[in-house]
Amino acid sequence: MRKATIFLCLLGWPAAWCQSEAVIEIDAAKVQHAIPRTIYGTFLEPIGHSTYGGLWAQVLENPSFEDNLWSAGRIRQMLTERPELAESSGLGLPLPWQPLDAAQGWRYEPRWGDAANSARSLLIMALPGKQTGVRQQVYLPVHRVLRYTGSIYAKPVSGPGEIEISLRKHNRPEEIVAKQTLRPEAGGWSRLEFTLEIPNGAVASREAVDFVIAVADEARVLVDQAFLFPADNVDGMNPEMVAMAKALRTPIVRFGGNYTSGYHWRDGVGPMDKRQSMLNQSWGIPEYNHFGTDEFLRFCRLIGAEPQIALNLGSGTPAEAAAWVKYVNQKWNGGAGGLLWELGNELWGNFQIGYPTEARVAERTKEFSDAVRKVDPRSRLIGTGQDPDHFESWNAAQLRNAPAAFNYLSTHFVVRTADVEKADASPEFVAQAALALPVGLERQLRAMKAQIEGDAKSRGHVNIAFTEWLFSGPVAKAPMYNNLGGALCTAGFLNTLMRVADFTPVSDMTGLIEFGGIWQNKGRVYGVPAYWAFRMYSTADATKLVETKVRTGQYDVDEGVRRIPAIRAVPYLDVVAALNDAGTKLTLFCVNRSLTEEIRATVRLSGFTPASARGQQLTARDLYSVNDDAEPEAIIPVAAQVNVTAGEFRHAFPPESVTVIELSR
């Protein structure tokens, strides 16, 4: 019956007949090409809470009491989520600080021109016999640490100079959890350090508390730059995020994104207390400059990755870019140079600060390339290319430079999977269209390669670097990075990357922190399902792609995701096989795109005789299941039983699943 089903499928019978059976033929003696580790690169950008409020462990927002750190849209969103902040702003308090006691009214004044850090400080004026202060709602990782350390700048103006730093129950100021009294020196600014120890059980995991700065008895004190760190921070970074990033074994981390076009690297180096808070213009959020070049390089060392930095080709200059390259080289690998540097980010978009036009991009790219190569002749440069669904004209302009100006041409694909052409599309249609995208992307990448190979001077000298990729919903019933559907998209795209690694040897998943990677919410750290799918691949010992043929059911997509709406012959079962360098292991990477059917596959091997096998599998109760702070490991890989014989075995792949099978000689 199974053979008959496969035969009917191959003859073109409906896909429903074909989904449940497959034949996988692997010839391990036929190596196609190497799979470089660099296809498992990741991406880090100050967006959302990826750095501040994420990787960077400092807890407080707007620690320097500044204004103009959020765009109007972001302020509107903040006030919608927390309407009580509107009253705080009316009292002269900077967002998101609140009064300790709103009934006291106007006891605050922003001060320009007298600040320990950046442009502003805040004057707190206590009432007679009472405490007056400011507070900020925070979530602390009390599940792992109860000790918190910090510092604050203070300048007494009049009255008693004492400051009380405390943690209190949220909206219950009378319930103090931990406190310390500080005594600043008279006559100027003092930097004061403190430690707050939370009693065991006093604060529950995921419970909000208020961090409070208070003065009393008519004291008037200026305060500025308050820091609060969990005592277990690793060089200022969240230890859980560092550990999970290290476990991913990503070989490169891209430091880039839209902010690149307005980022000036010197703002993020030097003494922390002197770094200025400013608006991240691209995302309408604060850039405190606390996580700068040195912090990024330290993070790379902690997780065993190399830096891949995007240079500012928007508002920056060639001299500024060259100086950054020189600065990094002096601090990395003994000054040997040769790192990956990206010449700008998405310069084709008018949302990039100072974007060049298509007519000017080649010239500007060459100017920066020449400046960088002058200080580091070994540098490996990535020119800004266009997205794989509309690349021809822009890439042709850039290829006028190649290969003198760059070694790679970048491409990005950050897609809203719910944005389909079909009217009134069902969730099932949206899901099938989204899961097909890696197939369409592979075909587009091969078209990009053909354009490069058609240029005589570029042929064999320029490759593709896929420096951003992400599958985003952004609705509940669509595959996206935070649910199982996004994990299937991720695994499918990693299969594509292995197949095209001979000409697309560099890739960076969006992003290492947040999006498809590691998240923090209410003090809890977790990986989304896409993180776990990526980790199943990036930790596998698989470096040489071998010939793999799969006979399986297929489906067509029409009016699908607008970026690539028509994708034909999408296999329900997508399989890639690869050897390790020693030839002792053969790994199968398998994605079942069927929404309803288990696929029972016959696996036939040649050129490799397995003695043992182990498998791991990622699936869930439905395509839209998620991990979150309440259930951080609801969806993680589990062991999958694999029974092998010498040259052939059977395995059943559950619907909507990712399976990795490692065979050992």
N, C-alpha and C positions, 0 to 999 in steps of 0.2 A: 504493500500500500504506500509506503513512504517513497519508494523508487518511482512508483506511478505518479505520485503527487509532484515530485520534482520534475518528471518528464512533462507533465501537463503544464507546469509553470513555465518551463523553458519554451514550450510551444506557444506561449502567450495567453494562457488561461488567466482568469481574474486573479488579482493579487491575494484575495482571501484564501485561494487554494494554495498559495505559495508561501505564505508567511511562516508556516509552522515547520518547514523543513529546509535544510541547507547542507551543502557539501563544501568543505574547506580543504583545499589542496595546498600544501606548503612544501617547497623544495629548498631546504636549508643549504644546499650546495650552490645555489644560485644567489649570490649576494648582489643586490642592486646598487647600493651606495652606503656610505657611512651616515650615521645619525649623530650629528654633533650635539654635545650637551647644551649648547647655546640656544637650541630651540625651546628650552625650558626656562628662558629668561622671564623676569617679572618686572613690574612697573610700579613706581612710587611717585606720587605727586601730592602737594598740599591741596587737597580737595576734600570736602566733607570733614570727617574726623580721621583721615588717614594718617596724618602726622600729629597735629595738635588734637588732643582728646583721643588719640589712638596709640600709635607707636611711641610718641613722646609722652612720657609718664606724668608730666606736670599736669595737675588736675584742674586748675582754675582757668576760666576764660577771661580774656581781657585783664590780665594780671597787673597791667600798668595804668589802668583807669583812663584809657584814651577814648576819643570820639572818632567818628568817621572810619571805623574799622569794618563796617558792614554796608553793603549796598541797600538801597531803599527796598528792593524786593526781598532781600534776606531779613531786613528788619520787620517787614510786614509779616513774613512767615514766622519769625520769632514771636511777635506779638499775638499772632493767631494761636500759636501753640501754648503761649504763656501770657495771657492778657494782663496779669498782675504786673508785668514789667513796664507797662505804659505808665502806671502810677509812679513807679520808681524813676523813670525818665523825667517825669514832671517835677520831681524833687531835685533834679540836677545830678542824679546818679548816672554813671555810664552803664550801658548794657553789658552783661546781664546782672549787675549788682542790684541788691534790694536793701531797703532800710531795715535795721534790726527791729524798729518799732515805727511803723508808718504813722501812727497817731501823733508822734512828736513833730511831724511836719518838716519845715525847711531848716534842717541842721547840717546842710552840706553845701560845699561850694567847690566847683572845679577851679584849679589854679593853673593858668598858663604861664610859662616862663620861669617857674620855680618847681622843677621836677628832677627827681633822681634818675629817671629813665624816660626816654621819648619826650613828648611835648607837654604832658599834663600830670598833675598830682591831684589829690582830693583832700580838701579840708573837712575834718569831722569836728563838730562843735557840740560838746555834751551839755546837757541840762544840769541844774543844781541837784545833787543827790541821786542822779540817775545815770544809767549807761546809755550812750548813744553810739550807734555803730552801723556797719554795713555787713551784709551777708550774701552768700552765693550758694545756691543749691548744687550739691555735688553727689556723685555716687562713688563709693570707695570700694576697692577690691578686698573687702574684709574676709572673704573666704580664704585668702592666702596670706594676708599681712594685717596686723593691727597697729603698727607703728608708722607714723607719718612725720616727715621732717620738712622744714621750709624756712623761708626767710622773708623779711619785709623791710622796706626803707621807711623811716619815720623821721619827722622833724617837728619837735615841740614848738608851738607858737605861744601858748599861754596856759596857765594853770598846771595841775598835776600832769606829768609827762607819761604816765604809765599807759601801756596798751595791753589789752587782754586779747589773746588769740584763742579761739575755741572752736570745737565742733559741737553742734547742738542738734537735737531732734528737729526735723524739718517742720517749720511753722509753729514750733513750740519752744520759744527762746528760753523759757525757764528751765528746760531740761538739758543741762550741760553734760555732754558725754566725756569731753576731755578739754583741758585748758592749760594755758601758760601765760604768765604775766611778763611783759618785756618793759625795759626801762631805757629809752633812747637817751643819748647824750644831748645836752642843751647846746644851742648855738648853730646847729647845722644838721645835715642829713646823716643818719646812722643806718647801717645795715645790721639787722638783728636776726639771729637764727632761733628757731624754736623746734620743739619735738612734742607731738601729741600722741599719747598712747591710749588706744581705745580698750576699755575692759572687755574681756572675753564675753561674747553674747550680748553686749550692749547695743550693737547695730547688726541687723540681719543682712544677709546677702541681698543685693538689689534694692536695698532701702535707701532712700534719699536722706541726706543730712545737710545741715547748713554750716558752712565755714564762716566764721564771724570774726570781724575786727572791731573792737569796741574800746571807747574811752569813757571816763566818768567824771562827775563832780566839776563841771564847767571847764574841763580840759579842752583845749583846741590844738589839734595835732594834724599835720599834713602827713599823708601816707602815699606810698608809691610802690610799684612792682612787688607784689606778694606772690610767692611761689609756694606750692604744696606738692610734695612728692611722696609716693609710697616708699618706705625705707628700703624695700627690696629692689628698687630700680637699678637697672644695669646701665651705668653711664648716662643716666637720664631717660632711659628707655624702658618700656613695659617688658618685664622678663618673660611673661607668657607669650607675647607676640614675637619676641626674639626667638624663643624656643620653637614656636610653631613655624616661623619663617626658616629657621635652620633645618627643621625636619623636612621641609619641602625640597631641600638640596638644589635650590635654584642657583645656576652658575653665574648669572649676571642680574643686576638690578638697574633698571633704567630710572634715572632721576630726571623727569621731564614732564611734559604736558602743556596745556594751554598757558599756564602761568609762566612757562619758559620765555615767552615773547616779551615779558615785562620784568623778568627777574634779573637783578644785578647781584652777582655772587658775593661781592664785598660787603653787602648788607648783612650777610649771614656768617661772617667770620669775626674773630676777635673776642674780647671779654663779653660774656653773656649779659652782664649788667649794662653794657653800653649799646647793645643791639636795639634798634628802633622797631617799634610796632607800627605797621602800616597796612593799608588795604591791599589784599590780593585782588587785583582789578579783574582778573579773569573770572573768578568765582564769587566775588562779592563777599568774601569772608576775611578774617584777620590773617595777616602774615606777621608773626611775632619775630621771625628770624632766629628763633631759638634752635631750630633744627636746620642747620646750614651745612656747608661742605664738610667740615671736620666731623660733625655728628653723622652725616650720611656715610662717610668713609669708615667711621668706627662701626656703624651698623653692618656694612658690607663685610668687614673683618669678622664680626661676631657670628655671622651666618655662613661664612665661607664663600662669598660671592665677589665678583669683580664689579666695579662701578661702570655704568654706561650713562654718560651725562649728555643731556640735550643743551646746546648752546643757544644764547639769545641772539637770533637773527632778526628780531623785531625792532626793539628799541635799543639794542646793544650795538657795539662796535667791534670790528675785527681785533683791535688791540685789547679790548676787554676780554674777548673770547680767548685769545692767545695767552693772556695773563692767567686766566682760570686754568687752562690746560697746564701751564707751567707750575702753578700752585699745587694742583692735584698730583702731578708727576713727582714733585719733590716729596710728597707724603705717601706715595704708593709704590711698592715694588722697587725700592731703592733708586727711584728716578729713572727706571728703564724706559718708561713711556709705553707706547703701543696699545693704549686702551681704545675702546670704542667711544667715539664722540659723534653726536648727532648734530647736523648742521641745520638747526631750527626744528620747529614742530608745526605741522599742518599749515605751512605758510601760504597755502592756496586759499585759506579762509579769511573773510573780512572780520571774523571774531578774534583774529590774532592781532595783538598790539603791533602797530608798525608793519603790517604785512606788505610784502612786495607784490607786484603784479606778476602775471605769468611772463610778461615781456622782460621783467627785470630780475626774476628769481635766479636764472643761471649766472648772471653777472655777480649778484650778491653772494651766491653760494661760493663762487670762485674766489671772491675777495676774502671770505672767512676761511676757506680751505687753505689758501696760500699763507694766511697769518698763522694758522694752527700748525701747518707742516713746517713752517720756519722754526718753531720752537720744539716741535716733535715730529721729525721725519717719519717715525715709525707709527704714528697715529693711524688708526683705522676709522675712516670717516663714512658717515651715512648721510647722503643727501635726502632732502625732503621730496618724497614722491606722493602721488595721489592715491586715493582709495581704489581697491580692485574693481569696483563697478563703474568707474568713469575716469580712467587714468591716462588715456592715450595722448591728449593734447599737452597736458602739464608735463608728463614724463618725457615727451619728445623734446620739450624745451630744456629740461634738465640734462637730457642725454647729449646735448650739444657740448657739455663740459666733460663728460665721462671719457676715459677713466681718470683723467688727471685730477679732478676735483673730489672724487669720492669713490669708495670701494663698494658701497651698497646704495640702493635706492629704497627708501622706506615706503611702507604702505600701512594703512590703518583700516580697521573695520569694527566700529562700535555701533551696534544696530539695535533698534527697538523692534523686538520680535513680534509684538502685537500690531505693528503698523503694516497691515496687509492690504492688497488691492481689492480683494474680494469683499463685496458688501455683505454685512450681517454674517460674517464668518463665524463658524462654531469654534469653541475652544479646541476641538479635535483637529479642525483644519489648521488653525493657528499653530498648534503643536507640530503637526506634520510638516508645515512650511518651515518652521524654525529649525527642526531637526535636520532638514535637508540642506540648510545653509552651508555646512562644511563641504558638501559635494559641489555646490555652485562655486564656492570660493576656490576650491582646487582648480577648477576649470579656468577661472579668471586669473589665477596666479600663473597658470601655464600660458595664458595669453600675454600677460605682462612679460614673462620670460621671452616669448617669441618676439616681442617688440625690442627688447634689449639685444637679443641675438641678431636681430635684423640690422643693428647698427654695427658696422664693421669694427670700429675702434673699441666698442664696449663689449663685444662678444668675448666671453671667457674671462673678462676682467671685472665686470660688475654683476653683483648678485642682489637679491631682494632681502630686506630686513623688515619683518612684520612687527613693527615696534609698538603697536597697540591693537588688542582685540578683546571684545567683550560682547556677550549676548545679554541684552537688557530687555525686560518686559515691555513697559513698566506697569503691567496690570496683574492682578492676582491669578488670572487664568491664562497665563502665557509662560512659556519657558524663559527663565531669566536666571541670572547668576546666583540668586539666593535660594533657588528651589531645585528639585531633582531634574527638571527639564533643562535647566542651565548646566547641570553636571553632564547630561548626555550631549548637549551642544559642545561643551568643553572637550569631552573625550573624543567626539567625532572630529573636532578641529585638530586635536593633537594627532589623530590618525592621519589627517591630511598633511600636517606639518612633517610627519615622518616620511610620507611619500614624496614630498617636494623638498626634502632637506638638502638635496644636492644643489639646488639653486636658491633656496630660502633657508640659509643656515642659522639665521638669527631671528628670534621672536621673543616678544615680551607680553605676557598676559596682564590684562588690566583687572585688578591691580593686586599687588602683594598684600596691601592693607586696604580693607574695604573692597567693594565690588566683588570680584570673583575670588577673593582671598580671605584674610583674617579680619574679623570684626570685634569691636568692643561695644557693649551696650549695658548701661547700669552696672558698670564695674566688672562684668563678666566677658571673657574672651572666648571666641569660638570660630570655627571655620565653617563657611557655607558649603553646601554640597559640591559646588564647583572646585573649591579648594581641595576636597578629598579626592575628587576625580583626577585633578592635576597631580596630586601627590602620588596616586597609584601609578601614574606614568613616570613622573620625574625621579622616583626612587627605584625604578626598575633597572636591572643590569642588562640593557639592550642598546647596542651601538651599531649594528649592521643590519640594514633592511634586507630581507630575503623575499624571494618570489612567493607571492600568495595569490591564489585564485579562489574566489568565492562564488558558488552558485546559490543564489537566494532570490526570494521574491523582491520585486521592485515596485515603486510607485512614482507617479509624475506629480509635479506641482505646477499649477497655473494660477495666476493672480495671487501669488504668495507675498512674502515680505517684499515691500516696495523696492528695496535696494537690489534684490535679485529675485524678481517675481516668478520667473519660469525656470524650473530645474527638472530635467528629465532623468529617468532611470536612476532613482535614488534607491540604493540597496537597503532592505530592512536590516540585514546583518552586515556590519562593517567590520572587517578584520584586517589587522596589520600584524606581521610576525617579524621578529628581529632576534639575532644572535648577540651574545656578548663578545667582547674582544677575544676571550680565550676559546670561544666555541663550545663551551661546556653547558651553556644555558640557551634555551630557545623560549622566547616570551611571546604570547599571543595577546593582543589588545583588541577587545571585542565590544562593540556597541550594538545592542538590539534596539532599533528605532520603532519597532512595532508597539503600538499603544495598548494592544490587547492580547497578542499571541506570544506564547513561549515558542522559541525556535529550537528545534532539536537538530543538532548538527552532527554530521559525520566528519571527523578530522582525519585526513590522510597525510602522513609525513613521509618525506624522503630526504636522504642526506643527514638524518639525525635520528638516533634511536634513544628514546627517553627511558630512564630507569625509575624516575619518580616525578611527581608533579605536585604543585600546590597552587591554589587559586584564591582570589579575593574578588568580592562582588559588591557593587554599590547599587542599591535600589531602595524603594520605599513604597508606602501604601498607595500613593498616587504621584502624578507628575509634578504636583504643586506643593508637595511637602517641603518643609523648610527646617533649618536649624536656627535657633535664636538664643537669647540670654536665658530664657526659662528652660529650654531643652537644647543645650549646646551640642549634644552628640546624638540627636534623634536620627540623623542620617550619616553613618560612617561606614567604611568598608568592613565587611565581615568575611570570614573564611568561606570558601566555596569548595566542595568536594569534587575532585577530578580523578577519574579512574582511567589510567592509561595502559595500553598494551604497546608492543614494539612499534608497529607502524600505523596503527589506526585506533581511534577511540571515539566514543560518542559523548556529547555534552549537551545539556539543555540550558539555553540562555533565557532567563525570565524576561517578560515584556518590560520595556522601559528600564533597561539595566546597562551597567558598565561592568565588564568582567576582564580581569587580567589573569592569565594562566602562565605559570613559569614551569617549564619542563627542564629537567636536569638529566645529563647523561648518566 
